[in-house]
Amino acid sequence: MVSKSYSNLLELASGESQSLGRIGRRIPRVVTAPGIVPDLDESDDGASNSSSELASPSPRDRTIIVANQLPIRAARQPEVGGWCFTWDQDSLLHQVKDSIGDHKDMEFIYIGSLREEIPVSEQDEVAKILLETFNCVPAFLPADLLSRFYHGFCKQQLWPLFHYMLPLSPDLGGRFDRSLWQAYVSANKIFADKILEVINPDDDFVWIHDYHLMVLPTFLRKRFNRVKLGFFLHSPFPSSEIYRTLPVREELLRSLLHSDLIGFHTFDYARHFLSCCSRMLGLTYESKRGYIGLEYYGRTVSIKILPVGIHMGQLGSVLSLPETEVKVAELMKQFYDRDRIMLLGVDDMDIFKGISLKLLAFEQLLVQHEEWRGRVVLVQIANPARGRGKDVKEVQTESNAMVKRINEAFGRPGYKPVILIDKPLEFYERMAYYVVAGCCLVTAVRDGMNLIPYEYVIARQGNENLNKVLHLSSSTPKKSMLVVSEFIGCSPSLSGAIRVNPWNIDAVSDSMVSALEMAEAEKQLRHEKHYRYVSTHDVGYWANSFLQDLQRTCRDHNRRRCWGIGFGLGFRVVALDPNFRKLAMEHIVSAYRRTRTRAILLDYDGTLMPQASIKKSPCIRSIEILNTLCRDKNNTVFLVSARSRSKLSEWFSPCENLGMAAEHGYFLRLKRDADWETCIPATDCSWKQIAEPVMRLYTETTDGSTIEDKETSLVWCYEDADPDFGSCQAKELLDHLESVLANEPVSVKSGTNNVEVKPQGVNKGLVAERLLSTMRDRGLLADFVLCIGDDRSDEDMFEVISSAMTGPSLAPNAEVFACTVGRKPSKAKYYLDDTAEIFRLMQGLAFVSQQAPGSSIPI
């Protein structure tokens, strides 16, 4: 049953959205009946305060863990009727609970689907049992929707793409299907409904797992602007060249950015995600005190890099089972009593696990090294594939054929070089194989994490009882050998493993030989190194670290005001300082009408002219508006720009009374016919002879970059360069210039797509100070100040006019409006969304000036 507390958001998939109700309601911590939320009191709180202000603090920290599947096994009981449910001990989500969930200050509730299809008539009863017994809330997906969501969009489109398989033909992954995308969004909507049935938005943390639920953050953030939301991706994240082929690429990126914390297994995956955000959304990131953060509409989205670990307690328990000891003894008799060494592979039967490549490498080992024939055996455990389709059948067919070929070529009575186990094994049986194997081979061509090597290391450490079975003393040093692919998530953590490119059959074969022939002492050292890492970085460490960072990231949620803007999957939440608000047109026009001594300071690029505009010169309408403002005897209007004075003089020659400041305020003139002055004493520009060759070097090596040579400054621009490479080169250039110009009276600054060298002490704040002091010297104390800019260089002006409110330069009770372009952190008190709104504002002020008594200027 769909939650009554949730708005209908299915239109997100089609890009249409109905208006969202202004809701600020208390959601119960647990539903009283499955699928039903009690009636809630309406509140008139705006979207900026979606969660209740009156909620009492929770006695325990509670985390809602959301994943495609619940950590529950279900079995029908035909003899007594009904269902039997047990925890899935192999599930990572259950291991999180088992490793840290028993802590007195920690509580978990799970939301996900069941593997088994539950008849509609039994769903309410099943939901009640799971909630009361396991603290689980099941999301029941209709069979058709489940097929299109999981086997369709997830497994045919997202999963291959995230593993670097492009749908170049119908046989290579599924071509994009809009109906499957609709199913994906619909399924995520059902999960969102279930979360809303149990969430306390003021206190609870929500932790979403994996690529099945990548649009879920949008649903939750739209409903609760301040929801504490983390997302962890367990699969690889592909490079931007691969990811950008996805038709819904921006929708997924923007949805993930509704999370407060996004986790990845490796830096490579995080780097690819950040690159996609940069190239497709124009976002930049920075690292502060070890934390990587993205600024997204005033919110800081943190990026965490932390590989998941194994559950030490569970593995220890399985190793201590009598069944494990019996199986180990059986395997010892089968292999080591016959003087045979086991190489072990444990993989899912899918196209990315590299089983066939491993078999080819083993075959080459037998061909080139006759001394190992009859002495080494490759045991390949092939777990059932999680997906389905022609590619899975092809992998099975190919693997079986290769095993048959190798065994026929090199086998003999009593010896089979390859043993393929293609049936499900009990966990204790798999652990027994780990214990006996001399080397574990993981040669996946692409895998998110893969914990097989971790399990192998722990199994090889063993325990006292297994030592007896293996005929080892308690003081015997343990040893293990790992051959792992470079393309799996655990590879960077296993520095003692032999890393291989699985596509290089020769290298993999040679690595197998190296593992077999390595000295015992070195095997022991490698094992000790791995065991120290794996045993201390377990699943509890991983979960605790993620949740602590999520708590840290969400710490200032209540200190900011939030607005929801946009429609469909383009919805986003803007979070701003409580004192930072949009400049209301009626407010400033009213202040403009009643004041008589006005100072207006305007930036040009990005303020009066859009940054992305190809034509940079002002239009005729802009000139007319500026002239109207300048002809008003109550106004002093200044254009403050980074451009050269020659360019400004050319563009604004029709504006007789317009004051202008060029090159960030170094040059200044009060009107067109006045002489240019300097705000600081004239400087020696001989430093250009040092800086220009350095810039020219970076221009030659950075396609799309240019140098702008102004009278007193040099600017290296990379607006048209590759964003990643340009940004990288800009950082290098900044360091290079700071080094070579260390003894020169200049400052080197990084701006929006540029690096600029200018004289020290020059900034736009000087212009604001000069203007206000000049007006004061003439006996004019401004009672209205408007300052508008869009980037970092304009912050100096905002700071000056804000501090002037308490000084002698302004009239008492002066109306001061410092306004930035776009909703972002700023020293300005106000903002307008874009240059179009600025244009309308200037048009409105010009209209007021036109209507002033005695004015007949047409506009």
N, C-alpha and C positions, 0 to 999 in steps of 0.2 A: 504494500500500500504506500502511495506517495505521501510524503510528509506534508502536513497542512501548513507548516511553518516556512515553506520554501516557495519562492516565486518561480513562475514557469520560465525556465532559462533554455528550453530546447531551441529557441530561436537563435541561440548563440552560434549554432552550426551554420546557419544560413546568413549570418551577419545582420539579422533583424532582432530588435529587442524592444519589449514593452517597458514602460517606465517602471522603475523599481520602487516599491512602497517605502516610505520613510519609517523604518522600524527600529525600535530600541527596546527589545523585549528580552525577558529572562527565559532562557531555555533550561528545562530541568536537566539535572546531571544524568538521570537514567529514566527512560520512558516507563510509564506504568503499564502499558500494554504494547505488544509488538506492533510497530508500524504506525502508532498513533501518538500524536503530541497533544497534550491537554490544551484547551483554549487559553490563549495568552492575552494579557492586557495590552491594548494599543498604547503607543507612546508617540508624542510629537517630536521626539528627538530627530535631528536630521541625520543624513547619511554620514556626516562627519563623526557621529557618535553612535555607531550601530550597536555596540554592546552596552549592556546595562551599566549605569553608574552606581547603582545601589547594591550590586552583588556583594555578598559577604565572602570573605576569603575562604578558599578551600582548605580543609584540614590536611590534605595531602596533595602533592603535585600529581596531576594526572595527565597522561599522554594517550592520545587516541592514535593508534597505529592503523594505517589504512594501506591495504595491498590488494592485488587482484584476487588472491585466495587466502582464506582464513587458515591458520595453523591447526586445522582440525581434520581428523579422519572420520568419515561417516560410513556406517555399514548398516544395511537393512537387516532386520531380525524377523525373518518370515515366520518362525515358529511362534513368536509371542506378539508379533506386530510391532510397528514403530521402528525407531532408529537407535543405533548405539553410536555414541560419539566419544572420541578420545583425542588427546593432544597428539599432533604430528611431531614426534621428537626430532625429525630431520629438518623441520622448518626453522629458518633463520629467525623468524619473528617470535616463535616460541622460545628459542634459545635466548633472545633478548630478555624476555620476561623471566626466564629461568635463571639468568645470570645476574640480573640487577633488579628484577621486579619484586622480589621478596623484601626489599629494603622498606623500612617502615614509612619512609617519606615518598614512596613511589608507587603509583598505581597505573595499570594499563587496561585499556579497553580496545578490542580489535574490531575492525570493520573490513569485510571482504566477502567474496563469494565462496561457495562450496564446490568441490570437484564433482560431487554427485548431484544429479537433477532431483529436486524435491517437488513432488506434486503440489499444485496450488492449494489444494485442500489441507495440506499438512504444513504449510509454510508458517502459519502463525504459531502453531504448537512447537515446531522446531526452533523458531526464533526465540520463543520464551525459554526453552530448555537451554539454548546456547548462551543467552544473556545471563540467566540465573546461575548456571553451572560453570561457565567458562569466561564470562564477561566478554562475550563475542556478539556482535550484531551482524547477522548475515545479510548480504545484498543479493536478492534473488533476481537473476537475469533470465528473461524468457529464452527458450532454446534457440530461436532464430536470431535474436539479438546477440546472444552469447557467441554463436558461430560467426556472425559477421564482425563482431567486436574483437574477439580473441583470435580465432583462426583466420579471420579476414584481415582487418587493418593491422592488428598487433603483429601477427606472425608472417603475413605475406608482404607487408609494406614497411612497418617501422623496424622490425627485428632484422630483416636483411639489410636495410639501409644503414642501420647503426653498426652493422658488421661489415660495412664497406661493399655491399653488393648492390650495384645499380641495375634497375630493370631495363637493361638495354634491349632485351627481347622478352616476349611473354614467358619464355622458359627460365629466365634469370630474375626471379622475384616477381611479385605482382605489380602490374602497372597501377598507377593511382586511380582509385575508384571513389568517386564522391559519395556514393551511397554507403561505402564502408566507413568513410570518415564521419558521416552522419551517425552511423551506429556507434562509433567510438565516442563521440560527444554524448550521445544518448546514454550509453553505459556509464560514462563518468558522471552524468547527471543523477543517475540512480545511486551511485556511491555518495554523492553530495547530499542527497536526501537523507540517507542513513546517518551521515555525520550530524546533520542538523537535528536529528531526533535525540541525540545524547549529549551534544556539546554544551559546555558552559563557556561561552566565548571570552569571558573575562579572565578565566583561570586556566583553562585547558590548553595544552600544546597538541598540535596535530602534526603527525609525522607520516608523510606519504612516501610510498616505495615504488619505484621503477616506472618504466616507460608505458605501462598499461594505463596510467592515470595522470598523464601529463597536462591535461586541460582541467583537472580537478581544482588546482589552485585558483583559477579564475572564478569558478562557481563559489568557492568559499570566500574569497576576498570581496566578491561583489556583494555577498550577503552580510559579511562581517568585515568592515574595513580594517579592524585592528586584530584580526585573528592571528594567533601565534603559530606560524606555519613553516614546517621544514619539509624538504624533499630530498630523497637520496636516489640517485640513478645507479642501478646495479649492472647495467650494460655499458659497453663502450659508448662514447659520444664521438661521432665521426668528425673528420676535418671539414672545414667550411666548404671545400670544393665538392664534397659528397653531400653534406647536409643541405646545401642551397638548392639541390635538385628537387627537394620535397615541396610540392605545391602549397602546403600549409605550414611552411617553415616559420613564418613570422608569428602565426597564431600560437604555435607550440612554444616558441621562445618567450613571447610575451606572457603566456600563461605560467611558465616556469618562474618568470621574474616576479610573479605575485607571491612567491615564497619569500620568507625572511632569510632562510639558509638553504643553500643547494649543495649537496654532497656528491663527490666523485671518488672513485677508487684511486685514481692516479692523476698526476699533474698533466699528463698528455690529454686526458679526457676533459679536464677543467680548462686547459689552454684552448682546446678546440671550441668549447662552449663560449668562452670569452671572445674568441676570434669571430665566431658567428654573430655574437651580440654587437661587436664592433662593425663588422662589414654590413650587416643587414639592418641593424637598428641605430647605428651611429653612436653606440655607448662606449665609454672608456672606463677602465678600471684602474684601481691603484691599491697598493699594499701599504697598510699602516700597522706597524708593530706586529708584523707576522700574519695579519689577517688581510685577505683579499676581498675587496668590496666593489660593487657596482652601484653607482647612483642612478636610480630609476624613479623619476618624478618625485624627488624629494625623499624617497625611501632608500635606505642602504641595504642592498641584497648581498649577503655575505656568501663567499664560496669556500667550502671546506674540502680538503683533500685528505682522505683517510681510508685506507683499505680495511675491509671487514676482516674479522678473525674467526677462529673456530671456538666451539664450546668445550673448554678443557674438561669440565666436569663430566659432560656426556661421554666424551671419548675415553676418559679414564674409567668410567663405569662399564662401558662396552668391553674395554680391554681386560677387565677383571671378571667377565662372565666365564663360567665353565665352558660354555659352548665355544667361546673364542679360543680357549686353550686347546680344546679337542680339535678344532679346525686347524690351528697352527701345527699341532702334532701331525695331523694328516698331511698337510702341505710339506712339512719337513721331510716326511717319509717319501712323498712323491718327487721332491726335487733334490734336496741337499743330501739325502741318503744315497742318491744316485749320482752325486757329484755334479749337480746341475745348478746353474745360477738363474734365478728368475728376474727378467725385466718385466715391469708391470705398467700397463696403461689402463686408465679408468676414464672413460669418456661417454658422453651422450652420443647416440647414433645420429649425428646431424652433420651437415656439410662443412661447418666451421671448426670441427674438432680435430681435423687433420689425421683421421685414422688411416686413410689410404697412404698418406705421405709417410707416416710412421712405419707402415708395413713395407713400403718401398725401401726405406732406409735400412730396415732390419734385413730385408732380402739382400741388399748390397753388402751388408756386414758379412753375411754368410758366404756370399760370392767371393769377397776379397780376403776373408780371414778363415781359412780352412781349420785353423786350430780351435775355433770356437764352435764348429759344427759338432753337435751331439752334447755340448756342454752348456749352451745358453738357450733359454726358452723365453719367448715373449708371450706373456699372458695378457690378452686384451679383453677387459671387461667392458662390454658395450651396453650402457643403460638405454632403456627405451627413449626414443626421441620425444620431446615435449610438443613438437608440432606434428603436422601431418602433410602429406603431399608427395608429389612425384620425386622431389629431390631426396626425401628420406629413403624411399624405396631404392633409388639409384645408389645411395651410399651403402645400403645394406647389401645390394647385389654385388657392387664392386668389391666391398670388403670380403664377402664370402668367397668370391672368385680368387682374390689375391691370396687369402689364407690357404685355399685349396692348392693353388699353384706352388706356393712356397713349401707346403708340407709334402707335396708330391716330388718336388725337386730335391729337397734336403732331408726329408724324413726317412726313418728306417724303423724296423721293428723295435717297439718300446720307446721310440723317440719321435715326438712331433714338435718341430721348431716353434709353431704358433698354436696357441690354444685360445680360441675365440669363445667367450662366454657371453651369449646374447640373450640371456634371460635375467630377470630381476634377482638380485642377491639380497639376502638379509644384511643389515649393517654390520653385524658381527663377523659375517663371512668376508666382507670387504676389508674390514680391519685386519683379519687374519692374513689376507693376501699382502697387505701393507707390511705386516710384521716380518714376513718371510722374504719379501722382494729385496734384491740387492740394489736395485735402481728403479726409480719411478720416472716414467717418460710422459710429459705433457706437451704435446706438439700442436696445440690448437692454432689455427691460422688467425683467429680473432676471438677473444673471449673477455667478458667484462672483468671477472676477478679470478675464479677457479680456485677452490679451496682444497683440491686434491693434494697438492704438494704439502700443505699445512698438516692435513690429516696423516699423510705418510710420515712426516717428521715425528709427530707425536707417537704414532704407532711404533716406530723404530726405537723410540726411547723406552717403550715397554714398561714392565713392572717386575716385581720379584717372582711371581708365579710364572710369567712368560720366560723369565731368565732360566728357570728350571727346565721348561719345555725345550728351550733353545740350547740347553747345556752350557749356559754362561754363568759365571760367577757375578755376584752383585757389584764387584769392583771393575768388571770388564768395561772399558769405554765403549759407548755406543757409536754406531756409524751409519751413515745413509748417503745416498747419491741421488741427485736430481738433475734431469735434463729437461729444461723448460723452454717454451717458446718465448721469443721477445715480445710477442703480441698479446700476452695475457696480463691481466691486472696485477697478479701477484708477483710477476717477474722482478719489478724494481725492489721488492722487499727481500728477495732471496739472493743476496749478493754472493753466496757461496755455491749457487747452482751453476751448471754449465748452460749458458744461454745460447739458443740457436735460432736461426731463421728456418722455420719448418719447410719453407719452399726449397731450401738448398739441401737436396737429398744427400749429397756427399758430406756436408757438414754435420748433418744429423747422425749419419752412419759413423763418422769419425768420433762424434761425441759419445756415442754408445760404447765404442771401443775404449775411449778415454775413461769412461766411468767404470768399465770392467777391469781395466788394468791399473787404475790409480792406486797409489800406495795407501796402505791401511791407515797410517798416521794422518794423512791428508783427509781421508774420508771422515775420520773422527773429528778433526778440526772444523770441517765444513758442517758436520752434523751439530756440533756444539753451538756454532754461530747461529744456525737456523733455529735450534731449539730455544735458545735464549730469546730470540725475537718472537717466535710463534707463541710461546708460553706466556709472554707478558703482554702481547698485543692480541688478546682474545676478543670474543664477541662482546663481552661485558665492557672492556676498555673502549671498544669502538662505539657502542651505544651510549655509554656515559659521556664520552668526549663530544659526540654529536649533540646530545641533549643539553649539555652544559653550554656549548656554543650557541644553541638555539635560544636558551634562556638569556644569555648575554646579548644576543642580537635584538631580542624583543624587549629589552629592559626599558627603552624610552618610548614605547608605543603610546602610552597615555600622555606623554608630554607634547605630542604633536596633534594638530588638527588634520583631519582626513576628509577628502572629497572623492567621490566616485564620478568619473567622467568617461564618455565614450559609450559605444554600443557594441553588441555582439562580443566576439572574442578580442575586439579592439578596446574593450573596457580596461581602465586602469585606475588605480587609486593614487591621488596626489597627497603627500604628507608634508605639511609645512609647519613652521614655528607658529605658535598661537598668535604672535603679533604681526605675522606676515599675511596680508590679505589682498584680494583683488581690488584694483582701483575702480571705484564706482563712478561712472560717468556723471551722474547727477550730482555727486558729492563735489567733484573737482570743478564742474561747471558753475555750481553755486558759489564756491569759494572764489572762482575767477571773476564772477560778476560783482561781488561785494568788495573786492580789493582794488587798490589803486597804484601800488608800486610792485611790479612783478618782475621776477628774474626767471628766465626759461633757459635751461641748458639741455641740449640734445646731442646724443651720439648720432653717427650717420650709419655706418655699416652694421647691419643686424638690428637697427632700430628704425630709422627712416627707410632703409633699403634692405630687403631680405638678403641674408648671407648667400643663399643659393642662386640669387639672380645673376644671370650672365651679363646683362647690361647694368653697369654700376652707376651710371650717371642719373641724376634725379629727373623725374618726369615733370612735364609742364604744370600739372596740378599741384605737385609738391612745392614748386617754386611759387605758385600763386598763394598757397596757404601760408608759407613762410613770409611772403611779402605782406600779407594781410596782418599777421601777428606783429611784424616789425613796424608797420605804419601806425599801430596803436601806440599813442604817446605814453601810455602807462607801462609798456613792455620794454624789457631789455632782453633780446633773444641772442643766444650764443650757440653756434654749432661747434662741438668739440670732437675732433676726429684724429685718427692715427694717420690719415692721408697727408700727402705733401701740400704745402701752401699753393704751389702752382696749380695742382689739380683742383683744389677747393676754389681757388680764384676763378678758374675756367668754368667750373660747373655752376657756381652760384653768383656769377657776375650780374645777373638781373636783380639780385637782392641788395639794394643800396644800404639798408640799415641793419643788415645781419652781421653780428659779430662772429668771428671765426677763430678757432684755435687749431693749429695744424701740428702734426707729429706729436700727438699726446700732450700738447700744450706748450711745446718749446717755443713755437711762434704764435703770436696773438695779435689781432687787430680788432678795434671796436666797431668799425664800419668799413664799407667798401673802399672809400676814398682815403681812409687813414693809412698810415704807414704800419708795416709789420714790426712788432716789438718782440723781444725775447723775455720769457719768464725768469730765466736764469742768465748769468753772464755768458757771453759767447764762449764756446768750447772749441778746443782743438780736435779736429776729426782725423788726425793722422793715424788713429787706431784702425781706420778702415783698411789701411794697407796690410794690416795683420789679419783682420777678420774676413775680408772679401775672398782671398785665396782659399781660406778654409771652407767658406760657404760654397765657392765654386766647385771644390772637390766633391762635396756632398750633392751638389746639383747634378754633376756629371754621372754620379752613381745612383741617383734616385730619379727614375723616369717620372715626369709630371711635376717636378719641383721647379721653382723659379726664385730669382733674387730680385728684390725691389730696393733700389738704391735711392734713399731720400737724402735730404741735405744734411741732417744730423743723425740719421740712423740707417741701419741695414736690416732688412727683413728677409728671412728665408721662408718661403711659403710652399707647403706641400698639399694644398687643397685637392689637387688633381692627381696626386700619387696614390699608389695602393695604400689603404688606410693603415694596415698593420706594418708594412715596411716603412711607410712615411713616419709613423709614430716612433718606430724603433730608431730610424735615422735621426729623428729630431732629438731624441734623448742623447744619442751619441754626439750630435753636433753641439748640444747644450753643454755637455761636459767638456768637449774639445775647446769651445770658445771661452768658457770660464777659465780653463787652464791657460790658454795663450794670452788672454786679456786680463789676467789677474792683477797686473800692475797699472792698468789703464783706468781712467775716470769714467767708466761706463758700467752699465748693468745689462746682464743677459737674461731675458725673460722668455718663457714658453707661453704661447697664446693659443687661440683656436686655430689649429692647422698652420702654425707658424712659430718661428724662433726669431726674436728681435733683439738687436743690440742698440742701445740708446744711451745718451749721456746720463750720468747719475743724477738723481734728484728730480728728473722730469716725470711728471705724471699728471693726469687730468684733474687731480685734486687741486693743483696749483691754479688752474683756470677758475675753478669755483671760488677759491680764496681771493683771487685777483678781482673777479667780478664783484663779489660782495663788498670788498674793501673799497673799490672804486666808487660803487654806488653810495657807500657810507660817507666817503670823502666829499661827495657832491650833495650831502645832506639827504640822501634817499635811503631810508631803511626799508628794505623789501618786506612787504607783508604777505607776499605769495611767492613761493619758490617751487618750480617744477624741474626735476632732473630725471631724464630717462636714458638708460643705457642697457646694453645686453651682455657684456662680458666682464672678465676679471679686471680689465683696465678701468672700467667705469666705477668699480667699487670705491676707488679713492674719492670720486666726486660725491658718492652717497655718504661716505664717512664725514666729509667736510661739511655738507649742508645739514646733516643730522646733528653734528656737534655744535653747529652755529646757532641752533635753536636756543641754547642757553647762554649765548654770547651777545656782544654788543652790535653785531653786524646785521641783525634782523629786528624788525619791529616786534614789540610785545604781542603775544598771541598770533604770531605769523602762521600762515597756512603753508606747511612744508610737505611736498610730495616727492619722495625718492622712489622711483619706479623702475623695476627691471623687466626685461622681456622674457617671458616664460616662467613657469613655476619651479623655482630652484632655490637652494640656499643662497642668501644674499644679505648684504648690509642694508639694502633697501627695505622699506616698510610695506611697499605695494608692488604689485606685478600686473602686467597685461599679457595676454597669451601669445600674441604675435605682432608682426609689423602692421598687419591689417587693422588690428584694434588701435594701434598707435596712430595710424593714419586717420581713423575715425575720430579719435580724441582730438588731434590737432585740427581737424576739420570743424569739430564742435566748438573749440576755443576760438577759432578764426571767425566762426559765425557770430559768436558773442561780441567779438571786437568790431565786426562789421555793423552790428546793431547798436553800438555805442553812440551816444548823442554826437551829432556833428559828423558822423562817418557816412560816406557814400561810396565806399570802395566796393566794386562788384566782386562777387565770389561765386 
